């Protein structure tokens, strides 16, 4: 998964607040079944109730999942139009 650089060429690092916000949105809209932070800073995510739990390395990884979901939604909408 590639990540677009932030302005000024520095890589963008997501913070905890951004990850929490995206986790809530992804679960509320049904893109993830569950997203739970761990005390170690990792995130446990599950795509649907029967799916295995994935361990994400941190907030940036969760935000990358949100970006992947957005890209997928955009591709689907582009095909429909």
ABEGO torsion letter per residue (X at the ends): XBBBBBBGGBBBBBBAAAAAAAAAAAAAAGABABBBBBAAGBBBBBABAABBBBBBAEAAAAAAAAAAAAAAAAAAAAAAX
